[in-house]
Amino acid sequence: MQGLIDIPQVLTHLLAFVLMVWVLARFAWKPLLASLEARRTAIAGEFAEAERRQAAADELKARHELELRGIEAHALQRLAEAVAEGQKVAGEIRHQATVEAQHRLERAQDDIAREREKAKELLKEQTVSLAIHAAEKILRTRLDDPQQRRLAGEFIDEVRDLK
């Protein structure tokens, strides 16, 4: 069996392999592992920074949402105040319009009453004037019964025409 395995050659290969592992470990693996470790640390740092930024963004978002709710509540409050003020002003305007309409109605009724009284006075004056005029006619002439009836009819017609 010695012929199949060449011991010096196996030992040479083994020595070459160990030497190659030692050279690779010393000059290639350590810098490679250091580079991989640096990369892993950088990636972990970037993840930590991303998480910190995400937390800051979430906090900022929460703060903005809180401010937005406050602004919305304030806007709703101002809107409610404006509606209440508008209703108050509308009520005052309605009240003023009602009072003004009542005053105008009272003035119109007073004007109508004064005009009615003037018309009555005018009618009274015209009736008195006609009565005096009729009496003058009666006194100027001596009248018999048909003339008196005719004059009274004329007087009544004149009074009717005045109305």
C-alpha positions, 0 to 999 in steps of 0.5 A: 500500500505504500505505493499508492500513498506517497507520504513525503508528497502528502506531508508536502501538501499538508505543509503547503496547506497549513502555510497557505492557511497561515498566510491567508489568515495573516494577510487576507482573512484578518483584513477581510474579516476586519473589513466585514466587521467594519461593514457590519458595524457601519450597517448596524450604525445606519440601521440605528440612525434610521431607527432614531430618525424614524422615532424622531419622525414619529414624534414630530408627526404626533406633535403635528397631529396634536397641533392640527387637532388643536387648530381644528378645535380652535377653528371649530370654536371660532366658527361656533362663536361666529355663528352665535354672533351672526344669530345675535346680530340677526336677532337684533336686526329682526327686533329693530325691524319689528320696532321700526315697522311698529313705529311706522304703523303707528305713524300711519294710523295717526296720519290716517286719523288726522286725515279723517278728522280733517275730512270730517271738519271739511265736510262739516264746513261744507255742510254748514256752508251749504246750509247757510247758502240754502237758508239764504235762498229760503230767506230771500224768497218767499216760498210755497210748499213746492218751492221748499221741496225743490230747494230741499232736494237741491240741498240734498243733491249738493250734499251727496255730490260733496261725499 
